[in-house]
Amino acid sequence: MSNTPLTCYTQSRDGAVILSLSGLIGIGESEILEREIQNVIQMKPKIVVLDLQRLTFLNSLAIGAFLKLHQAVKPGGGSVRLAQPTDFVLGVIKAGKMQSILPIFPSVDDAIRG
């Protein structure tokens, strides 16, 4: 596992908000993630894609933040989709059976298309 600090980048494309996450999300990084998610929620998107291709580690606080985002956009008809998770991240998501709530796609483009 890499000790690269969390970096976040948000962009809008094809009607979706894409939040790209890289590095790791541990206890110290959870506040950064929460702040980024709050910014995304304020945008009131219909589609949110979490690009996880460069995320090397996440903990239960990160999963909780993903679910908070899902709960915030769902009432307005929105959805949160996961794209390109690394093997470790995919294992955590599947261990928590989150893929039934947060669908997983092989690419950001596939996630945008749904």
C-alpha positions in Angstrom: 0.0 0.0 0.0 1.3 3.4 -0.9 1.4 6.2 1.7 0.4 8.8 -0.9 -1.8 11.5 0.7 -5.3 11.9 -0.6 -5.9 14.2 -3.5 -9.3 15.0 -5.0 -10.2 16.5 -8.3 -13.8 17.4 -9.3 -15.0 18.0 -12.8 -18.3 18.1 -14.7 -18.6 16.2 -17.9 -21.5 14.9 -20.0 -24.1 15.8 -17.3 -22.2 14.1 -14.5 -20.0 15.3 -11.7 -16.8 13.2 -11.5 -14.9 13.1 -8.2 -11.5 11.6 -8.8 -9.7 10.3 -5.7 -6.1 9.2 -5.5 -3.8 8.1 -2.7 -5.3 6.8 0.5 -8.2 7.5 2.7 -7.4 6.8 6.4 -8.6 8.5 9.5 -6.5 11.6 8.8 -7.9 12.0 5.3 -11.6 11.5 6.1 -12.1 15.2 6.8 -10.8 16.1 3.3 -13.1 13.5 1.7 -16.1 14.8 3.7 -15.4 18.4 2.6 -15.2 17.3 -1.1 -18.4 15.3 -0.8 -20.2 18.3 0.7 -19.0 20.4 -2.3 -20.4 17.8 -4.7 -23.7 17.6 -2.8 -24.1 21.4 -3.1 -23.9 21.0 -6.9 -27.1 18.9 -6.8 -25.9 16.5 -9.5 -28.1 13.7 -11.0 -25.0 11.5 -11.7 -21.9 11.4 -9.5 -19.1 9.2 -10.6 -16.4 8.4 -8.0 -13.3 7.7 -10.1 -11.3 5.2 -7.9 -8.6 4.1 -10.3 -5.8 5.8 -8.3 -7.2 5.2 -4.8 -4.9 2.7 -3.0 -6.7 2.4 0.4 -9.9 3.3 2.1 -11.5 2.7 5.4 -15.0 2.4 6.8 -15.2 6.2 7.2 -14.7 6.6 3.4 -17.5 4.0 2.7 -19.7 6.0 5.1 -19.0 9.2 3.2 -19.8 7.5 -0.1 -23.1 6.3 1.4 -23.8 9.8 2.7 -23.3 11.1 -0.8 -25.7 8.5 -2.2 -28.4 9.4 0.4 -28.0 13.1 -0.4 -28.5 12.8 -4.2 -31.0 9.9 -4.3 -34.1 12.0 -3.3 -33.6 14.2 -6.3 -33.3 11.3 -8.6 -29.6 11.2 -8.5 -27.2 8.2 -8.3 -23.6 7.6 -7.3 -21.5 5.3 -9.4 -18.1 3.9 -8.8 -15.5 3.6 -11.6 -12.4 1.6 -12.0 -11.7 0.7 -8.3 -8.3 -0.8 -7.6 -8.3 -4.5 -6.4 -7.9 -3.5 -2.8 -10.8 -0.9 -2.9 -13.0 -3.4 -4.9 -12.4 -6.0 -2.1 -13.5 -3.6 0.6 -16.6 -2.6 -1.4 -17.5 -6.2 -2.0 -16.8 -7.2 1.6 -19.3 -4.6 2.7 -21.8 -5.6 0.0 -21.9 -2.0 -1.2 -22.0 -2.8 -4.9 -25.8 -3.3 -4.6 -26.1 0.3 -3.5 -23.1 1.9 -5.4 -22.8 0.2 -8.8 -19.3 -0.5 -10.1 -18.3 0.3 -13.7 -15.0 -0.5 -15.6 -14.5 3.1 -16.7 -15.6 6.6 -16.0 -17.3 6.8 -19.4 -19.2 3.6 -18.7 -20.3 5.0 -15.3 -21.5 8.2 -16.9 -23.6 6.2 -19.4 -24.9 4.0 -16.7 
